[in-house]
């Protein structure tokens, strides 16, 4: 069950950052090359793009919620939100969010 407050917002953001980053990696480094190189129309390739497309807005909401709870600046919020668009950036942003959480807790 999700807990309220900053801890719950961080847990949701961490999950969605890892989820979004994983599907972004699959999309950019598996689906797109397979589609372009082999003109593959397998359903699994389309599923990767669809899953990433449907879950990215959830990632945005999780990032927005975390940033509101952590009281970050607008630029930091934009960094967290846009980190989901690049394959590895969401993993970096997730680590930064955890570091920020640890500094806020101490």
SEFIVO-321170 format. One record per atom (N, C-alpha, C): residue in three letters; atom name; z, y, x. Coordinates in nm, 3 decimals, padded with zeros to 5 digits, always signed. Layout:
! SEFIVO-321170
<node residuo="Ala" atomo="CA" zz="Z" yy="Y" xx="X"/>
...
//
This chain:
! SEFIVO-321170
<node residuo="Unk" atomo="N" zz="+00.000" yy="-00.117" xx="+00.083"/>
<node residuo="Unk" atomo="CA" zz="+00.000" yy="+00.000" xx="+00.000"/>
<node residuo="Unk" atomo="C" zz="+00.000" yy="+00.124" xx="+00.088"/>
<node residuo="Unk" atomo="N" zz="-00.074" yy="+00.226" xx="+00.051"/>
<node residuo="Unk" atomo="CA" zz="-00.080" yy="+00.348" xx="+00.129"/>
<node residuo="Unk" atomo="C" zz="+00.049" yy="+00.428" xx="+00.109"/>
<node residuo="Unk" atomo="N" zz="+00.099" yy="+00.479" xx="+00.221"/>
<node residuo="Unk" atomo="CA" zz="+00.216" yy="+00.565" xx="+00.211"/>
<node residuo="Unk" atomo="C" zz="+00.169" yy="+00.709" xx="+00.207"/>
<node residuo="Unk" atomo="N" zz="+00.250" yy="+00.794" xx="+00.154"/>
<node residuo="Unk" atomo="CA" zz="+00.214" yy="+00.935" xx="+00.146"/>
<node residuo="Unk" atomo="C" zz="+00.235" yy="+01.003" xx="+00.280"/>
<node residuo="Unk" atomo="N" zz="+00.196" yy="+01.126" xx="+00.286"/>
<node residuo="Unk" atomo="CA" zz="+00.221" yy="+01.205" xx="+00.405"/>
<node residuo="Unk" atomo="C" zz="+00.121" yy="+01.179" xx="+00.517"/>
<node residuo="Unk" atomo="N" zz="+00.161" yy="+01.228" xx="+00.632"/>
<node residuo="Unk" atomo="CA" zz="+00.073" yy="+01.223" xx="+00.749"/>
<node residuo="Unk" atomo="C" zz="+00.047" yy="+01.081" xx="+00.797"/>
<node residuo="Unk" atomo="N" zz="+00.148" yy="+00.994" xx="+00.789"/>
<node residuo="Unk" atomo="CA" zz="+00.130" yy="+00.856" xx="+00.835"/>
<node residuo="Unk" atomo="C" zz="+00.021" yy="+00.784" xx="+00.755"/>
<node residuo="Unk" atomo="N" zz="+00.025" yy="+00.800" xx="+00.624"/>
<node residuo="Unk" atomo="CA" zz="-00.076" yy="+00.737" xx="+00.538"/>
<node residuo="Unk" atomo="C" zz="-00.214" yy="+00.795" xx="+00.561"/>
<node residuo="Unk" atomo="N" zz="-00.221" yy="+00.926" xx="+00.578"/>
<node residuo="Unk" atomo="CA" zz="-00.350" yy="+00.991" xx="+00.604"/>
<node residuo="Unk" atomo="C" zz="-00.408" yy="+00.944" xx="+00.736"/>
<node residuo="Unk" atomo="N" zz="-00.323" yy="+00.929" xx="+00.837"/>
<node residuo="Unk" atomo="CA" zz="-00.370" yy="+00.880" xx="+00.966"/>
<node residuo="Unk" atomo="C" zz="-00.418" yy="+00.736" xx="+00.956"/>
<node residuo="Unk" atomo="N" zz="-00.345" yy="+00.652" xx="+00.884"/>
<node residuo="Unk" atomo="CA" zz="-00.385" yy="+00.512" xx="+00.869"/>
<node residuo="Unk" atomo="C" zz="-00.521" yy="+00.502" xx="+00.800"/>
<node residuo="Unk" atomo="N" zz="-00.540" yy="+00.581" xx="+00.696"/>
<node residuo="Unk" atomo="CA" zz="-00.670" yy="+00.580" xx="+00.626"/>
<node residuo="Unk" atomo="C" zz="-00.780" yy="+00.632" xx="+00.717"/>
<node residuo="Unk" atomo="N" zz="-00.752" yy="+00.738" xx="+00.791"/>
<node residuo="Unk" atomo="CA" zz="-00.854" yy="+00.792" xx="+00.881"/>
<node residuo="Unk" atomo="C" zz="-00.888" yy="+00.692" xx="+00.992"/>
<node residuo="Unk" atomo="N" zz="-00.787" yy="+00.629" xx="+01.051"/>
<node residuo="Unk" atomo="CA" zz="-00.813" yy="+00.531" xx="+01.157"/>
<node residuo="Unk" atomo="C" zz="-00.903" yy="+00.419" xx="+01.107"/>
<node residuo="Unk" atomo="N" zz="-00.871" yy="+00.365" xx="+00.989"/>
<node residuo="Unk" atomo="CA" zz="-00.952" yy="+00.256" xx="+00.934"/>
<node residuo="Unk" atomo="C" zz="-01.096" yy="+00.302" xx="+00.913"/>
<node residuo="Unk" atomo="N" zz="-01.113" yy="+00.416" xx="+00.850"/>
<node residuo="Unk" atomo="CA" zz="-01.248" yy="+00.463" xx="+00.820"/>
<node residuo="Unk" atomo="C" zz="-01.324" yy="+00.504" xx="+00.946"/>
<node residuo="Unk" atomo="N" zz="-01.255" yy="+00.556" xx="+01.048"/>
<node residuo="Unk" atomo="CA" zz="-01.322" yy="+00.593" xx="+01.173"/>
<node residuo="Unk" atomo="C" zz="-01.375" yy="+00.468" xx="+01.243"/>
<node residuo="Unk" atomo="N" zz="-01.296" yy="+00.363" xx="+01.246"/>
<node residuo="Unk" atomo="CA" zz="-01.341" yy="+00.239" xx="+01.309"/>
<node residuo="Unk" atomo="C" zz="-01.453" yy="+00.176" xx="+01.227"/>
<node residuo="Unk" atomo="N" zz="-01.438" yy="+00.175" xx="+01.095"/>
<node residuo="Unk" atomo="CA" zz="-01.541" yy="+00.121" xx="+01.006"/>
<node residuo="Unk" atomo="C" zz="-01.672" yy="+00.197" xx="+01.023"/>
<node residuo="Unk" atomo="N" zz="-01.664" yy="+00.329" xx="+01.014"/>
<node residuo="Unk" atomo="CA" zz="-01.784" yy="+00.412" xx="+01.025"/>
<node residuo="Unk" atomo="C" zz="-01.848" yy="+00.399" xx="+01.163"/>
<node residuo="Unk" atomo="N" zz="-01.767" yy="+00.397" xx="+01.266"/>
<node residuo="Unk" atomo="CA" zz="-01.819" yy="+00.383" xx="+01.401"/>
<node residuo="Unk" atomo="C" zz="-01.889" yy="+00.250" xx="+01.424"/>
<node residuo="Unk" atomo="N" zz="-01.831" yy="+00.144" xx="+01.370"/>
<node residuo="Unk" atomo="CA" zz="-01.891" yy="+00.012" xx="+01.383"/>
<node residuo="Unk" atomo="C" zz="-02.027" yy="+00.006" xx="+01.312"/>
<node residuo="Unk" atomo="N" zz="-02.032" yy="+00.055" xx="+01.190"/>
<node residuo="Unk" atomo="CA" zz="-02.158" yy="+00.053" xx="+01.118"/>
<node residuo="Unk" atomo="C" zz="-02.259" yy="+00.152" xx="+01.174"/>
<node residuo="Unk" atomo="N" zz="-02.211" yy="+00.260" xx="+01.233"/>
<node residuo="Unk" atomo="CA" zz="-02.303" yy="+00.353" xx="+01.299"/>
<node residuo="Unk" atomo="C" zz="-02.365" yy="+00.287" xx="+01.422"/>
<node residuo="Unk" atomo="N" zz="-02.285" yy="+00.215" xx="+01.499"/>
<node residuo="Unk" atomo="CA" zz="-02.339" yy="+00.141" xx="+01.614"/>
<node residuo="Unk" atomo="C" zz="-02.441" yy="+00.037" xx="+01.570"/>
<node residuo="Unk" atomo="N" zz="-02.407" yy="-00.038" xx="+01.465"/>
<node residuo="Unk" atomo="CA" zz="-02.502" yy="-00.137" xx="+01.413"/>
<node residuo="Unk" atomo="C" zz="-02.631" yy="-00.071" xx="+01.365"/>
<node residuo="Unk" atomo="N" zz="-02.616" yy="+00.042" xx="+01.299"/>
<node residuo="Unk" atomo="CA" zz="-02.733" yy="+00.111" xx="+01.246"/>
<node residuo="Unk" atomo="C" zz="-02.824" yy="+00.160" xx="+01.358"/>
<node residuo="Unk" atomo="N" zz="-02.767" yy="+00.231" xx="+01.455"/>
<node residuo="Unk" atomo="CA" zz="-02.849" yy="+00.293" xx="+01.560"/>
<node residuo="Unk" atomo="C" zz="-02.899" yy="+00.194" xx="+01.664"/>
<node residuo="Unk" atomo="N" zz="-02.822" yy="+00.090" xx="+01.695"/>
<node residuo="Unk" atomo="CA" zz="-02.859" yy="+00.003" xx="+01.805"/>
<node residuo="Unk" atomo="C" zz="-02.903" yy="-00.137" xx="+01.763"/>
<node residuo="Unk" atomo="N" zz="-02.900" yy="-00.168" xx="+01.634"/>
<node residuo="Unk" atomo="CA" zz="-02.949" yy="-00.297" xx="+01.586"/>
<node residuo="Unk" atomo="C" zz="-03.056" yy="-00.277" xx="+01.479"/>
<node residuo="Unk" atomo="N" zz="-03.018" yy="-00.207" xx="+01.371"/>
<node residuo="Unk" atomo="CA" zz="-03.110" yy="-00.194" xx="+01.258"/>
<node residuo="Unk" atomo="C" zz="-03.234" yy="-00.112" xx="+01.291"/>
<node residuo="Unk" atomo="N" zz="-03.215" yy="+00.006" xx="+01.347"/>
<node residuo="Unk" atomo="CA" zz="-03.330" yy="+00.094" xx="+01.376"/>
<node residuo="Unk" atomo="C" zz="-03.424" yy="+00.030" xx="+01.478"/>
<node residuo="Unk" atomo="N" zz="-03.376" yy="-00.022" xx="+01.592"/>
<node residuo="Unk" atomo="CA" zz="-03.470" yy="-00.087" xx="+01.685"/>
<node residuo="Unk" atomo="C" zz="-03.541" yy="-00.209" xx="+01.624"/>
<node residuo="Unk" atomo="N" zz="-03.467" yy="-00.289" xx="+01.546"/>
<node residuo="Unk" atomo="CA" zz="-03.531" yy="-00.405" xx="+01.484"/>
<node residuo="Unk" atomo="C" zz="-03.638" yy="-00.363" xx="+01.385"/>
<node residuo="Unk" atomo="N" zz="-03.611" yy="-00.259" xx="+01.312"/>
<node residuo="Unk" atomo="CA" zz="-03.709" yy="-00.209" xx="+01.215"/>
<node residuo="Unk" atomo="C" zz="-03.831" yy="-00.150" xx="+01.285"/>
<node residuo="Unk" atomo="N" zz="-03.808" yy="-00.072" xx="+01.389"/>
<node residuo="Unk" atomo="CA" zz="-03.920" yy="-00.007" xx="+01.457"/>
<node residuo="Unk" atomo="C" zz="-04.000" yy="-00.103" xx="+01.545"/>
<node residuo="Unk" atomo="N" zz="-03.931" yy="-00.192" xx="+01.614"/>
<node residuo="Unk" atomo="CA" zz="-04.000" yy="-00.281" xx="+01.708"/>
<node residuo="Unk" atomo="C" zz="-04.067" yy="-00.398" xx="+01.638"/>
<node residuo="Unk" atomo="N" zz="-04.000" yy="-00.454" xx="+01.538"/>
<node residuo="Unk" atomo="CA" zz="-04.051" yy="-00.576" xx="+01.476"/>
<node residuo="Unk" atomo="C" zz="-04.096" yy="-00.557" xx="+01.332"/>
<node residuo="Unk" atomo="N" zz="-04.083" yy="-00.436" xx="+01.281"/>
<node residuo="Unk" atomo="CA" zz="-04.118" yy="-00.408" xx="+01.141"/>
<node residuo="Unk" atomo="C" zz="-04.047" yy="-00.507" xx="+01.048"/>
<node residuo="Unk" atomo="N" zz="-03.922" yy="-00.537" xx="+01.086"/>
<node residuo="Unk" atomo="CA" zz="-03.843" yy="-00.634" xx="+01.012"/>
<node residuo="Unk" atomo="C" zz="-03.797" yy="-00.575" xx="+00.880"/>
<node residuo="Unk" atomo="N" zz="-03.811" yy="-00.651" xx="+00.774"/>
<node residuo="Unk" atomo="CA" zz="-03.766" yy="-00.608" xx="+00.642"/>
<node residuo="Unk" atomo="C" zz="-03.660" yy="-00.704" xx="+00.587"/>
<node residuo="Unk" atomo="N" zz="-03.582" yy="-00.762" xx="+00.676"/>
<node residuo="Unk" atomo="CA" zz="-03.474" yy="-00.852" xx="+00.633"/>
<node residuo="Unk" atomo="C" zz="-03.369" yy="-00.773" xx="+00.555"/>
<node residuo="Unk" atomo="N" zz="-03.311" yy="-00.837" xx="+00.457"/>
<node residuo="Unk" atomo="CA" zz="-03.212" yy="-00.771" xx="+00.372"/>
<node residuo="Unk" atomo="C" zz="-03.088" yy="-00.729" xx="+00.449"/>
<node residuo="Unk" atomo="N" zz="-03.054" yy="-00.802" xx="+00.556"/>
<node residuo="Unk" atomo="CA" zz="-02.933" yy="-00.767" xx="+00.633"/>
<node residuo="Unk" atomo="C" zz="-02.949" yy="-00.630" xx="+00.698"/>
<node residuo="Unk" atomo="N" zz="-03.069" yy="-00.597" xx="+00.741"/>
<node residuo="Unk" atomo="CA" zz="-03.090" yy="-00.466" xx="+00.804"/>
<node residuo="Unk" atomo="C" zz="-03.074" yy="-00.355" xx="+00.701"/>
<node residuo="Unk" atomo="N" zz="-03.125" yy="-00.375" xx="+00.584"/>
<node residuo="Unk" atomo="CA" zz="-03.110" yy="-00.275" xx="+00.478"/>
<node residuo="Unk" atomo="C" zz="-02.963" yy="-00.265" xx="+00.437"/>
<node residuo="Unk" atomo="N" zz="-02.893" yy="-00.376" xx="+00.437"/>
<node residuo="Unk" atomo="CA" zz="-02.751" yy="-00.376" xx="+00.398"/>
<node residuo="Unk" atomo="C" zz="-02.668" yy="-00.291" xx="+00.494"/>
<node residuo="Unk" atomo="N" zz="-02.699" yy="-00.298" xx="+00.623"/>
<node residuo="Unk" atomo="CA" zz="-02.625" yy="-00.218" xx="+00.721"/>
<node residuo="Unk" atomo="C" zz="-02.641" yy="-00.070" xx="+00.689"/>
<node residuo="Unk" atomo="N" zz="-02.763" yy="-00.026" xx="+00.664"/>
<node residuo="Unk" atomo="CA" zz="-02.788" yy="+00.115" xx="+00.634"/>
<node residuo="Unk" atomo="C" zz="-02.721" yy="+00.156" xx="+00.503"/>
<node residuo="Unk" atomo="N" zz="-02.728" yy="+00.071" xx="+00.404"/>
<node residuo="Unk" atomo="CA" zz="-02.670" yy="+00.104" xx="+00.273"/>
<node residuo="Unk" atomo="C" zz="-02.518" yy="+00.112" xx="+00.282"/>
<node residuo="Unk" atomo="N" zz="-02.457" yy="+00.015" xx="+00.349"/>
<node residuo="Unk" atomo="CA" zz="-02.311" yy="+00.015" xx="+00.362"/>
<node residuo="Unk" atomo="C" zz="-02.266" yy="+00.139" xx="+00.438"/>
<node residuo="Unk" atomo="N" zz="-02.334" yy="+00.172" xx="+00.546"/>
<node residuo="Unk" atomo="CA" zz="-02.298" yy="+00.291" xx="+00.622"/>
<node residuo="Unk" atomo="C" zz="-02.315" yy="+00.416" xx="+00.536"/>
<node residuo="Unk" atomo="N" zz="-02.424" yy="+00.423" xx="+00.462"/>
<node residuo="Unk" atomo="CA" zz="-02.449" yy="+00.540" xx="+00.378"/>
<node residuo="Unk" atomo="C" zz="-02.348" yy="+00.558" xx="+00.268"/>
<node residuo="Unk" atomo="N" zz="-02.303" yy="+00.448" xx="+00.208"/>
<node residuo="Unk" atomo="CA" zz="-02.206" yy="+00.459" xx="+00.100"/>
<node residuo="Unk" atomo="C" zz="-02.063" yy="+00.482" xx="+00.150"/>
<node residuo="Unk" atomo="N" zz="-02.031" yy="+00.436" xx="+00.269"/>
<node residuo="Unk" atomo="CA" zz="-01.895" yy="+00.452" xx="+00.318"/>
<node residuo="Unk" atomo="C" zz="-01.874" yy="+00.579" xx="+00.400"/>
<node residuo="Unk" atomo="N" zz="-01.981" yy="+00.643" xx="+00.445"/>
<node residuo="Unk" atomo="CA" zz="-01.963" yy="+00.768" xx="+00.521"/>
<node residuo="Unk" atomo="C" zz="-01.895" yy="+00.876" xx="+00.438"/>
<node residuo="Unk" atomo="N" zz="-01.928" yy="+00.895" xx="+00.310"/>
<node residuo="Unk" atomo="CA" zz="-01.852" yy="+00.995" xx="+00.233"/>
<node residuo="Unk" atomo="C" zz="-01.703" yy="+00.963" xx="+00.223"/>
<node residuo="Unk" atomo="N" zz="-01.668" yy="+00.836" xx="+00.223"/>
<node residuo="Unk" atomo="CA" zz="-01.526" yy="+00.798" xx="+00.222"/>
<node residuo="Unk" atomo="C" zz="-01.462" yy="+00.837" xx="+00.355"/>
<node residuo="Unk" atomo="N" zz="-01.537" yy="+00.819" xx="+00.464"/>
<node residuo="Unk" atomo="CA" zz="-01.490" yy="+00.864" xx="+00.596"/>
<node residuo="Unk" atomo="C" zz="-01.466" yy="+01.014" xx="+00.595"/>
<node residuo="Unk" atomo="N" zz="-01.557" yy="+01.091" xx="+00.536"/>
<node residuo="Unk" atomo="CA" zz="-01.542" yy="+01.236" xx="+00.530"/>
<node residuo="Unk" atomo="C" zz="-01.415" yy="+01.272" xx="+00.454"/>
<node residuo="Unk" atomo="N" zz="-01.391" yy="+01.207" xx="+00.342"/>
<node residuo="Unk" atomo="CA" zz="-01.269" yy="+01.234" xx="+00.264"/>
<node residuo="Unk" atomo="C" zz="-01.143" yy="+01.197" xx="+00.343"/>
<node residuo="Unk" atomo="N" zz="-01.147" yy="+01.086" xx="+00.415"/>
<node residuo="Unk" atomo="CA" zz="-01.031" yy="+01.045" xx="+00.496"/>
<node residuo="Unk" atomo="C" zz="-01.005" yy="+01.146" xx="+00.608"/>
<node residuo="Unk" atomo="N" zz="-01.113" yy="+01.192" xx="+00.672"/>
<node residuo="Unk" atomo="CA" zz="-01.098" yy="+01.292" xx="+00.779"/>
<node residuo="Unk" atomo="C" zz="-01.045" yy="+01.424" xx="+00.723"/>
<node residuo="Unk" atomo="N" zz="-01.098" yy="+01.465" xx="+00.609"/>
<node residuo="Unk" atomo="CA" zz="-01.053" yy="+01.588" xx="+00.545"/>
<node residuo="Unk" atomo="C" zz="-00.906" yy="+01.579" xx="+00.507"/>
<node residuo="Unk" atomo="N" zz="-00.866" yy="+01.466" xx="+00.448"/>
<node residuo="Unk" atomo="CA" zz="-00.727" yy="+01.445" xx="+00.409"/>
<node residuo="Unk" atomo="C" zz="-00.635" yy="+01.448" xx="+00.530"/>
<node residuo="Unk" atomo="N" zz="-00.673" yy="+01.379" xx="+00.637"/>
<node residuo="Unk" atomo="CA" zz="-00.590" yy="+01.379" xx="+00.758"/>
<node residuo="Unk" atomo="C" zz="-00.577" yy="+01.520" xx="+00.814"/>
<node residuo="Unk" atomo="N" zz="-00.687" yy="+01.593" xx="+00.820"/>
<node residuo="Unk" atomo="CA" zz="-00.683" yy="+01.727" xx="+00.877"/>
<node residuo="Unk" atomo="C" zz="-00.598" yy="+01.822" xx="+00.793"/>
<node residuo="Unk" atomo="N" zz="-00.601" yy="+01.806" xx="+00.662"/>
<node residuo="Unk" atomo="CA" zz="-00.515" yy="+01.889" xx="+00.577"/>
<node residuo="Unk" atomo="C" zz="-00.368" yy="+01.857" xx="+00.601"/>
<node residuo="Unk" atomo="N" zz="-00.337" yy="+01.728" xx="+00.610"/>
<node residuo="Unk" atomo="CA" zz="-00.197" yy="+01.687" xx="+00.631"/>
<node residuo="Unk" atomo="C" zz="-00.147" yy="+01.728" xx="+00.769"/>
<node residuo="Unk" atomo="N" zz="-00.236" yy="+01.721" xx="+00.871"/>
<node residuo="Unk" atomo="CA" zz="-00.197" yy="+01.755" xx="+01.007"/>
<node residuo="Unk" atomo="C" zz="-00.208" yy="+01.905" xx="+01.034"/>
<node residuo="Unk" atomo="N" zz="-00.261" yy="+01.980" xx="+00.937"/>
<node residuo="Unk" atomo="CA" zz="-00.277" yy="+02.126" xx="+00.947"/>
<node residuo="Unk" atomo="C" zz="-00.358" yy="+02.166" xx="+01.069"/>
<node residuo="Unk" atomo="N" zz="-00.475" yy="+02.104" xx="+01.083"/>
<node residuo="Unk" atomo="CA" zz="-00.564" yy="+02.136" xx="+01.195"/>
<node residuo="Unk" atomo="C" zz="-00.647" yy="+02.259" xx="+01.162"/>
<node residuo="Unk" atomo="N" zz="-00.710" yy="+02.312" xx="+01.265"/>
<node residuo="Unk" atomo="CA" zz="-00.799" yy="+02.427" xx="+01.245"/>
<node residuo="Unk" atomo="C" zz="-00.929" yy="+02.381" xx="+01.180"/>
<node residuo="Unk" atomo="N" zz="-01.006" yy="+02.477" xx="+01.133"/>
<node residuo="Unk" atomo="CA" zz="-01.135" yy="+02.445" xx="+01.071"/>
<node residuo="Unk" atomo="C" zz="-01.230" yy="+02.379" xx="+01.171"/>
<node residuo="Unk" atomo="N" zz="-01.231" yy="+02.426" xx="+01.294"/>
<node residuo="Unk" atomo="CA" zz="-01.318" yy="+02.367" xx="+01.397"/>
<node residuo="Unk" atomo="C" zz="-01.278" yy="+02.222" xx="+01.428"/>
<node residuo="Unk" atomo="N" zz="-01.150" yy="+02.196" xx="+01.433"/>
<node residuo="Unk" atomo="CA" zz="-01.104" yy="+02.059" xx="+01.456"/>
<node residuo="Unk" atomo="C" zz="-01.142" yy="+01.970" xx="+01.339"/>
<node residuo="Unk" atomo="N" zz="-01.129" yy="+02.023" xx="+01.218"/>
<node residuo="Unk" atomo="CA" zz="-01.169" yy="+01.947" xx="+01.099"/>
<node residuo="Unk" atomo="C" zz="-01.317" yy="+01.914" xx="+01.104"/>
<node residuo="Unk" atomo="N" zz="-01.399" yy="+02.011" xx="+01.141"/>
<node residuo="Unk" atomo="CA" zz="-01.543" yy="+01.986" xx="+01.153"/>
<node residuo="Unk" atomo="C" zz="-01.572" yy="+01.881" xx="+01.260"/>
<node residuo="Unk" atomo="N" zz="-01.498" yy="+01.885" xx="+01.372"/>
<node residuo="Unk" atomo="CA" zz="-01.514" yy="+01.784" xx="+01.477"/>
<node residuo="Unk" atomo="C" zz="-01.488" yy="+01.645" xx="+01.422"/>
<node residuo="Unk" atomo="N" zz="-01.376" yy="+01.629" xx="+01.349"/>
<node residuo="Unk" atomo="CA" zz="-01.342" yy="+01.498" xx="+01.294"/>
<node residuo="Unk" atomo="C" zz="-01.446" yy="+01.452" xx="+01.192"/>
<node residuo="Unk" atomo="N" zz="-01.493" yy="+01.542" xx="+01.110"/>
<node residuo="Unk" atomo="CA" zz="-01.591" yy="+01.505" xx="+01.008"/>
<node residuo="Unk" atomo="C" zz="-01.725" yy="+01.470" xx="+01.072"/>
<node residuo="Unk" atomo="N" zz="-01.772" yy="+01.552" xx="+01.165"/>
<node residuo="Unk" atomo="CA" zz="-01.901" yy="+01.526" xx="+01.228"/>
<node residuo="Unk" atomo="C" zz="-01.899" yy="+01.411" xx="+01.327"/>
<node residuo="Unk" atomo="N" zz="-01.780" yy="+01.370" xx="+01.368"/>
<node residuo="Unk" atomo="CA" zz="-01.770" yy="+01.256" xx="+01.461"/>
<node residuo="Unk" atomo="C" zz="-01.824" yy="+01.129" xx="+01.399"/>
<node residuo="Unk" atomo="N" zz="-01.829" yy="+01.121" xx="+01.269"/>
<node residuo="Unk" atomo="CA" zz="-01.882" yy="+01.002" xx="+01.203"/>
<node residuo="Unk" atomo="C" zz="-02.033" yy="+00.992" xx="+01.207"/>
<node residuo="Unk" atomo="N" zz="-02.100" yy="+01.097" xx="+01.255"/>
<node residuo="Unk" atomo="CA" zz="-02.246" yy="+01.095" xx="+01.260"/>
<node residuo="Unk" atomo="C" zz="-02.300" yy="+01.037" xx="+01.389"/>
<node residuo="Unk" atomo="N" zz="-02.220" yy="+01.033" xx="+01.494"/>
<node residuo="Unk" atomo="CA" zz="-02.264" yy="+00.979" xx="+01.623"/>
<node residuo="Unk" atomo="C" zz="-02.199" yy="+00.844" xx="+01.646"/>
<node residuo="Unk" atomo="N" zz="-02.272" yy="+00.751" xx="+01.706"/>
<node residuo="Unk" atomo="CA" zz="-02.223" yy="+00.614" xx="+01.717"/>
<node residuo="Unk" atomo="C" zz="-02.084" yy="+00.596" xx="+01.780"/>
<node residuo="Unk" atomo="N" zz="-02.053" yy="+00.667" xx="+01.887"/>
<node residuo="Unk" atomo="CA" zz="-01.925" yy="+00.643" xx="+01.955"/>
<node residuo="Unk" atomo="C" zz="-01.823" yy="+00.753" xx="+01.924"/>
<node residuo="Unk" atomo="N" zz="-01.866" yy="+00.863" xx="+01.871"/>
<node residuo="Unk" atomo="CA" zz="-01.779" yy="+00.979" xx="+01.852"/>
<node residuo="Unk" atomo="C" zz="-01.664" yy="+00.951" xx="+01.756"/>
<node residuo="Unk" atomo="N" zz="-01.684" yy="+00.866" xx="+01.657"/>
<node residuo="Unk" atomo="CA" zz="-01.573" yy="+00.839" xx="+01.564"/>
<node residuo="Unk" atomo="C" zz="-01.460" yy="+00.764" xx="+01.634"/>
<node residuo="Unk" atomo="N" zz="-01.493" yy="+00.681" xx="+01.733"/>
<node residuo="Unk" atomo="CA" zz="-01.388" yy="+00.613" xx="+01.809"/>
<node residuo="Unk" atomo="C" zz="-01.309" yy="+00.713" xx="+01.893"/>
<node residuo="Unk" atomo="N" zz="-01.380" yy="+00.809" xx="+01.953"/>
<node residuo="Unk" atomo="CA" zz="-01.315" yy="+00.913" xx="+02.033"/>
<node residuo="Unk" atomo="C" zz="-01.226" yy="+01.000" xx="+01.943"/>
<node residuo="Unk" atomo="N" zz="-01.278" yy="+01.038" xx="+01.828"/>
<node residuo="Unk" atomo="CA" zz="-01.201" yy="+01.121" xx="+01.735"/>
<node residuo="Unk" atomo="C" zz="-01.077" yy="+01.047" xx="+01.684"/>
<node residuo="Unk" atomo="N" zz="-01.090" yy="+00.918" xx="+01.662"/>
<node residuo="Unk" atomo="CA" zz="-00.975" yy="+00.839" xx="+01.616"/>
<node residuo="Unk" atomo="C" zz="-00.866" yy="+00.839" xx="+01.721"/>
<node residuo="Unk" atomo="N" zz="-00.903" yy="+00.825" xx="+01.847"/>
<node residuo="Unk" atomo="CA" zz="-00.804" yy="+00.828" xx="+01.956"/>
<node residuo="Unk" atomo="C" zz="-00.739" yy="+00.966" xx="+01.964"/>
<node residuo="Unk" atomo="N" zz="-00.818" yy="+01.072" xx="+01.948"/>
<node residuo="Unk" atomo="CA" zz="-00.762" yy="+01.207" xx="+01.950"/>
<node residuo="Unk" atomo="C" zz="-00.667" yy="+01.230" xx="+01.834"/>
<node residuo="Unk" atomo="N" zz="-00.700" yy="+01.174" xx="+01.718"/>
<node residuo="Unk" atomo="CA" zz="-00.612" yy="+01.188" xx="+01.601"/>
<node residuo="Unk" atomo="C" zz="-00.478" yy="+01.118" xx="+01.627"/>
<node residuo="Unk" atomo="N" zz="-00.482" yy="+01.001" xx="+01.688"/>
<node residuo="Unk" atomo="CA" zz="-00.359" yy="+00.929" xx="+01.719"/>
<node residuo="Unk" atomo="C" zz="-00.276" yy="+01.008" xx="+01.820"/>
<node residuo="Unk" atomo="N" zz="-00.341" yy="+01.064" xx="+01.923"/>
<node residuo="Unk" atomo="CA" zz="-00.269" yy="+01.145" xx="+02.022"/>
<node residuo="Unk" atomo="C" zz="-00.205" yy="+01.266" xx="+01.956"/>
<node residuo="Unk" atomo="N" zz="-00.281" yy="+01.332" xx="+01.867"/>
<node residuo="Unk" atomo="CA" zz="-00.227" yy="+01.449" xx="+01.797"/>
<node residuo="Unk" atomo="C" zz="-00.108" yy="+01.409" xx="+01.710"/>
<node residuo="Unk" atomo="N" zz="-00.119" yy="+01.295" xx="+01.643"/>
<node residuo="Unk" atomo="CA" zz="-00.011" yy="+01.246" xx="+01.558"/>
<node residuo="Unk" atomo="C" zz="+00.115" yy="+01.223" xx="+01.641"/>
<node residuo="Unk" atomo="N" zz="+00.097" yy="+01.164" xx="+01.759"/>
<node residuo="Unk" atomo="CA" zz="+00.213" yy="+01.136" xx="+01.846"/>
<node residuo="Unk" atomo="C" zz="+00.279" yy="+01.266" xx="+01.892"/>
<node residuo="Unk" atomo="N" zz="+00.198" yy="+01.369" xx="+01.920"/>
<node residuo="Unk" atomo="CA" zz="+00.258" yy="+01.497" xx="+01.961"/>
<node residuo="Unk" atomo="C" zz="+00.328" yy="+01.566" xx="+01.844"/>
<node residuo="Unk" atomo="N" zz="+00.274" yy="+01.549" xx="+01.723"/>
<node residuo="Unk" atomo="CA" zz="+00.339" yy="+01.609" xx="+01.607"/>
<node residuo="Unk" atomo="C" zz="+00.469" yy="+01.539" xx="+01.574"/>
<node residuo="Unk" atomo="N" zz="+00.477" yy="+01.409" xx="+01.601"/>
<node residuo="Unk" atomo="CA" zz="+00.597" yy="+01.332" xx="+01.569"/>
<node residuo="Unk" atomo="C" zz="+00.709" yy="+01.352" xx="+01.670"/>
<node residuo="Unk" atomo="N" zz="+00.674" yy="+01.396" xx="+01.793"/>
<node residuo="Unk" atomo="CA" zz="+00.779" yy="+01.410" xx="+01.895"/>
<node residuo="Unk" atomo="C" zz="+00.835" yy="+01.550" xx="+01.901"/>
//
